[in-house]
Amino acid sequence: MQRYRALIIDDEENSRSNTMNMLQNYCPEVEIVGEASSGPEGKVKIQELKPHVVFLDINMPGMSGFEMLEGIYNRDFCVVFLTAYSEHGINAVKAGATDYLMKPLILSELQGAVRKTIQHYEAKGGIGSKEEKDKNLVLINHSKGFNLIDFKDIVWLEANDNYTTLYLHNLKKIVASKTLKEFEAILPSNEFFRTHRSTLINVAFIKEYSNNEGGEVILSDGTHVQISKARVQEFADFIKNRSVSPK
């Protein structure tokens, strides 16, 4: 049986726990891969965990579920909204939700939302299909049109005002009409690290590290990238955590 990766984003711990228990006990097609208690944390988890479906609370302090979705580019997962307020229904439809469930959750409705999620992926050929593999693709707009590239081919990115230059592993470079901040939000945070305000690197292409002048990495294409003093410890922790992460 194929299992669909699920992420729960809800600011209320009891609500997250209840949703998780119901899914784990009564929806065997679903695998809970993580949870988050806020919109900003949820965005990070989505980039890291690449869920097939997100169970998303609407009313959260600071950033609502709707606001969180607006800040996600290239959305490629199903969304099941969870809320205690019925007036959000029309906005949930506009946001392209797979389903919209009222709290407290009713088991049959939750199972129905899971079925809709499965039907969505089956209509595209199932998980593991070409659509699923396309999750690695990033749309790069530029002055002459656009490119679709695999983010795993990006060695590093350099900010240039409202544009960003992408350096690829084949030594090709593309000037894109997105800011570096926008790319930082799109690209997986467990693969890319912001060394300072103008540079974002793909850590898979790090060839060497030196503590010269605070910190410097040499990438596979020979580029030397300085790490700002304020980020040296964060970089060390990032590499350490990544190196011991389970496969």
N, C-alpha and C positions, 0 to 999 in steps of 0.2 A: 504493500500500500504506500502510495506517495504521501509525504507529509509536507505541509505548507508552513513555512516559517512565519511566526506571528510575534508582533511587538505590541505591548500595552502601554499607552501613554495616558496617564491620569494623575492629577495632583493629590487625590485622596487615596491613602494607603489601603484603607478597608475596601474601597471600590476596586482597586487594582487586584487585591488579593482575591476578592469574590470572582472577578472576571477570570483570573488565572485558574482558580479551582474548578470553575464550571467548564472551562475549555479542556483542562487536563483530565477531568473525570468523565466528561460526556462527549468530547469531540476528538476522537483518536486521530483524525486526519491532520490535526494541528499540533505543531511543535512550538512551544513558547521559547523564543530565543533571547528575550530581554524585556525590560520594563523601564519606564522613565516617569518622573514626577512633574515635568514641566515641558513647555514647548521647545525652548532652546536645547534642553537635554535630549528631547525626543529627536530633534533634527540630527544631532550627533549620532545617536543610536541607529537612526535610519541609514546614515552613510556607512556606519561600521558593519551593521548586521544584515543589511539588504533583505528586509522581510518581504514576504509575499503579501501579507495583509497587516494593516495597522489598526488596532482597536483604539480609537482616539476620543478622549473626552473633549467636549467643546468648551465648557466654562472653566478655564484655568486662569489663575492670576498672572498678570504680566503679559502673557501671550496666549490668546485663545487657540483652540484647535484650528479654526479657519485661518487665523493669521499665520500659524506655523506652516500650513500647507501652501499659502501664498509665497512663502520664502523658499520653497523647494523647487528647483529646476529639474526638468526631465523626470517627472514623477512616474514611477513604473511599478507601483504597488496598489493593491486594493485598500480602500478605507472604509471602516465600519465605525460610524460615529456613535458615541455613547453620551447621553445627556438626561438630565432630570427635567428639562424644559421643552415642551412640545412645540414652541413657536419657532424652533430652529429648523424645522423640516424642509422648508423651501430652500433655505441656504445650503442645506446638506445636499439637496438635489443639484443645485447650481455648482457645488464644489465637486461633483462627479462621484459621490459616495456610492459604494456598492450596497450599503444598507445603513439604516438609521434606527438605533435601538433606544428605548426609554429605560431609565433606571427607576426602580431596581429591575435588573435583567430577568427576563422570562426565558427559561431554558429552551423551549421550542423556537423562540424567535432568534436566540443566539445560534442554535443549530441551523436555522434557516439562513442566517447570514454566512455561516461557514459554507453551506451548500452553494450559495450564490458566488462566493469566492472561488470555489472549485470549478463551477461552471464557467466562470470568466477565463480561467487558465486553460480549461479543456477546450474552449472555443478557439484558443490561440495555439493549440497543439500540445498543451500540458507543460508543466515545469520541466526545464532541461531542453526546451525547444529553442528554435532560433531566436524567438522573442526574448526568452530568458537569457540567452547568451548575449543579446544586445544590450544588457544592462551595463556592460563595460564601455559602451560607446558614448562619446561626448560630442555634442553639436558645437562646432566652432564657426561662428559667423565672422566674416571678414569683408573687406571692401569689394571683392569680386564674387562673392557668394558665400558658400559655407563648405566645411569639411566635416566628415564624421570620422573620428579617430578613437582608437582604443586608449583609455586613460593609462593603461599599462605601458604604452609606448612613449609617454611623456617623461622626459628626463628632468626637466626643470622649467619654471615659468618666471618671467621677469616683468615687473610692472613698468608701464610707460604712460603716465597720466591716466586717461580713461581707456587705454588699450593694454593688452598683455601680449608679450612674445612668448610663444611656446617652443621649446627646443626638444625635438624628438630623437629617439635612439638611432635613427638612420641619418642623423646630422641635418635633417631638414628642419626649417623653422617656419612658424606661422604667426602672423600678427593678427590677433583676434580683437573684436570690438566688445570685449568684456573687461571689467576691472579685475585685478588680482583678487580682490575681496569676493567677487562673484564666483571666481573659479575655486576659491578656498571653500565656499559653501557647497559647491557641486561635487568636488572631488572627495573621495573617501579619506576621512581624517586619520585612519590607521595606516595609510599609504603615503600621505603627503605631509610635509612639515614646513611651517613658515619660519624660515631662518631669520629674517628681518622684514621690515615693511615692504621691501621691493622684490623679495624672492621667495618662491615656494618650490621645494624640491621633492622628487619622488625618491623615498629612502631606499627603494630597491636598487637604485643606480649608484648608491654610495660605494666608492672604491676604497677611500682612505679618510681617516680623520686625524686632525692635528690640533693641539691646543695653542698653536701660534696665535698671538694677539687675541686671546680669549677662546677662539674656536674656529676651525675651518674644515670644510669637507671638500674632498676631490671626487668629482663624479666620473662616471664611466667614459664620458666624452672629453675628459681632461679639464673640465671647468672647475676653477677654484671658487667656492662660495663661502663667504664669511658668515659666521653665526654671531648675532648681536650678543653682547655681554649679558643682557637681560634674559636671553633665551638659552644660554649655555646649559644651565642645570635642567631646564625643561627638556632640552634636546637629549641630554644624558638619560633622563628618566624615560623619555619616549622610546629610545633605542633599547634600553634595558627591558622595558615592559614588552616591547615587540619581540625581542629575542627569546623571551621565555613563554610567549603566548602558545597555547596548545594548537596543534595543527588541525 
